Amino acid sequence: MAFALLAALTVPAVAFAASAGASTRSAATAADDAPQTHEGGTSSVVDRVASFYGAYVDARTGTPDASLSNALRAHYLTKDFRARLDTWERENAVDGVLRAQNTPRAWQVTYDNSGAGHTWTKVRLTWGDEKKPTYTYLSVQSDLATRLISDIKEGTATGGAADD
């Protein structure tokens, strides 16, 4: 059952495009009313990270679904990283994917850098209410050959890991 949910929740969601509204309304109002467009591709590492975080946040929201969260980890994370993540979580007593005890209300994934067989993406997690949001940032490393996530570290707003 968890794998069926995994398949249903892993639609890539990274691109947003708003169409222009009628000339009698302001551009801001037209953009607010426009439908959101999400797109992605199976070969894009950035899309895979976005798919993972979208599905993972959904699985952790409300009453967390541990079996789905574990299935997502098995599908998107390297075996070696899952083992290191388990150790990190025992030592820090928080969810290692989110680097937090709670679940964010939104997420955003942006390409950051590539080299030596890896791609890094910046993940921005949004916390709090819409009027006064706060953000945390993660630096997510993916292996180009497998497109699997092989590391997650606390990041910065400008990109890269906080400890680099």
C-alpha positions as CSV (number, residue, x, y, z in Angstrom):
1,M,0.0,0.0,0.0
2,A,2.8,2.4,0.9
3,F,4.3,1.9,-2.6
4,A,1.0,2.7,-4.3
5,L,0.9,5.9,-2.3
6,L,4.5,6.5,-3.2
7,A,3.7,6.3,-6.9
8,A,0.7,8.6,-6.5
9,L,2.6,11.3,-4.5
10,T,5.8,11.5,-6.6
11,V,4.6,13.6,-9.4
12,P,7.5,16.1,-9.9
13,A,6.6,19.6,-8.8
14,V,9.2,22.2,-9.4
15,A,8.1,24.8,-12.0
16,F,5.6,27.5,-11.4
17,A,4.1,29.7,-14.2
18,A,1.3,32.2,-13.9
19,S,-0.5,33.5,-16.9
20,A,-1.4,37.2,-17.4
21,G,-4.9,38.3,-16.3
22,A,-7.5,40.5,-18.0
23,S,-6.4,44.1,-18.7
24,T,-9.1,45.4,-16.3
25,R,-7.5,43.8,-13.3
26,S,-4.1,44.4,-11.8
27,A,-1.2,42.1,-12.7
28,A,-0.9,41.0,-9.1
29,T,-4.6,40.1,-8.9
30,A,-4.4,38.2,-12.2
31,A,-1.3,36.2,-11.0
32,D,-3.1,35.3,-7.7
33,D,-6.1,34.0,-9.7
34,A,-4.0,32.1,-12.3
35,P,-3.7,28.3,-12.0
36,Q,-0.4,26.9,-11.0
37,T,1.6,24.8,-13.4
38,H,4.0,22.2,-12.2
39,E,6.3,20.2,-14.4
40,G,9.3,18.0,-14.1
41,G,11.3,15.3,-15.8
42,T,12.5,11.8,-14.8
43,S,16.1,12.6,-15.8
44,S,16.4,15.8,-13.7
45,V,18.1,15.4,-10.4
46,V,16.5,18.7,-9.2
47,D,13.1,17.3,-10.1
48,R,13.7,14.1,-8.2
49,V,14.7,16.1,-5.1
50,A,11.6,18.2,-5.5
51,S,9.4,15.1,-5.9
52,F,11.0,13.6,-2.8
53,Y,10.5,16.6,-0.6
54,G,6.9,17.1,-1.9
55,A,5.9,13.6,-1.1
56,Y,7.9,13.4,2.1
57,V,6.4,16.6,3.5
58,D,2.9,15.2,2.6
59,A,3.7,11.9,4.3
60,R,4.8,13.8,7.5
61,T,1.9,16.3,7.6
62,G,-1.0,15.7,10.0
63,T,-0.8,12.2,11.3
64,P,2.6,11.0,10.0
65,D,2.6,7.9,7.8
66,A,5.8,6.2,8.9
67,S,5.5,3.4,6.3
68,L,5.2,5.9,3.5
69,S,8.1,8.0,4.9
70,N,10.3,4.9,5.0
71,A,9.2,3.8,1.5
72,L,10.1,7.3,0.2
73,R,13.5,7.1,1.9
74,A,14.2,3.6,0.4
75,H,13.2,4.9,-3.1
76,Y,15.0,8.3,-3.1
77,L,18.1,7.9,-0.8
78,T,21.2,5.8,-1.3
79,K,21.6,2.8,1.1
80,D,24.8,4.3,2.6
81,F,23.1,7.6,3.2
82,R,20.1,6.0,4.9
83,A,22.4,4.3,7.3
84,R,24.3,7.5,8.1
85,L,20.9,9.3,8.4
86,D,19.7,6.8,10.9
87,T,22.8,7.4,13.1
88,W,22.4,11.2,12.7
89,E,18.7,11.0,13.8
90,R,19.5,8.9,16.9
91,E,22.2,11.4,17.9
92,N,20.1,14.5,17.2
93,A,16.5,13.3,18.0
94,V,15.0,15.0,15.0
95,D,13.9,14.0,11.5
96,G,17.1,14.0,9.5
97,V,15.5,14.7,6.1
98,L,13.9,17.9,7.4
99,R,16.5,18.6,10.1
100,A,13.6,19.4,12.4
101,Q,11.1,17.9,14.9
102,N,8.1,19.4,13.1
103,T,6.9,19.4,9.5
104,P,7.2,22.6,7.3
105,R,4.1,24.0,5.6
106,A,6.0,24.5,2.3
107,W,9.2,23.7,0.5
108,Q,11.1,25.0,-2.5
109,V,14.0,23.3,-4.4
110,T,16.6,25.2,-6.5
111,Y,19.6,23.9,-8.4
112,D,22.8,25.0,-6.6
113,N,25.9,23.4,-8.1
114,S,27.4,20.3,-9.8
115,G,30.8,18.6,-9.8
116,A,32.7,15.4,-9.2
117,G,29.7,13.3,-10.1
118,H,27.2,15.1,-7.9
119,T,24.6,17.8,-8.0
120,W,23.7,20.0,-5.1
121,T,20.3,21.5,-4.6
122,K,19.1,24.1,-2.1
123,V,15.9,23.2,-0.3
124,R,14.1,26.0,1.4
125,L,11.6,24.8,4.1
126,T,8.9,27.3,5.1
127,W,7.7,27.4,8.7
128,G,5.1,29.5,10.6
129,D,2.2,31.4,9.2
130,E,1.9,33.1,5.8
131,K,2.2,36.6,7.2
132,K,5.4,35.9,9.1
133,P,7.1,32.9,7.5
134,T,10.5,31.7,8.7
135,Y,12.8,29.6,6.6
136,T,15.5,27.0,7.0
137,Y,17.8,25.8,4.3
138,L,19.2,22.4,3.4
139,S,22.0,21.5,1.0
140,V,21.0,18.2,-0.7
141,Q,23.6,16.2,-2.6
142,S,22.6,13.7,-5.3
143,D,24.7,11.3,-7.2
144,L,24.4,12.0,-10.9
145,A,24.8,8.4,-12.0
146,T,21.9,7.1,-9.9
147,R,20.0,10.4,-9.2
148,L,19.7,9.3,-5.6
149,I,20.1,11.6,-2.7
150,S,23.4,10.8,-1.0
151,D,23.7,13.5,1.7
152,I,21.7,16.3,3.4
153,K,23.3,19.0,5.4
154,E,22.1,22.3,6.9
155,G,22.4,24.9,4.2
156,T,22.4,28.6,3.8
157,A,20.1,31.0,2.0
158,T,22.8,31.7,-0.6
159,G,23.4,27.9,-1.3
160,G,25.9,25.4,-0.1
161,A,26.2,23.6,3.2
162,A,26.4,25.7,6.4
163,D,29.7,23.9,7.4
164,D,31.5,24.4,4.1
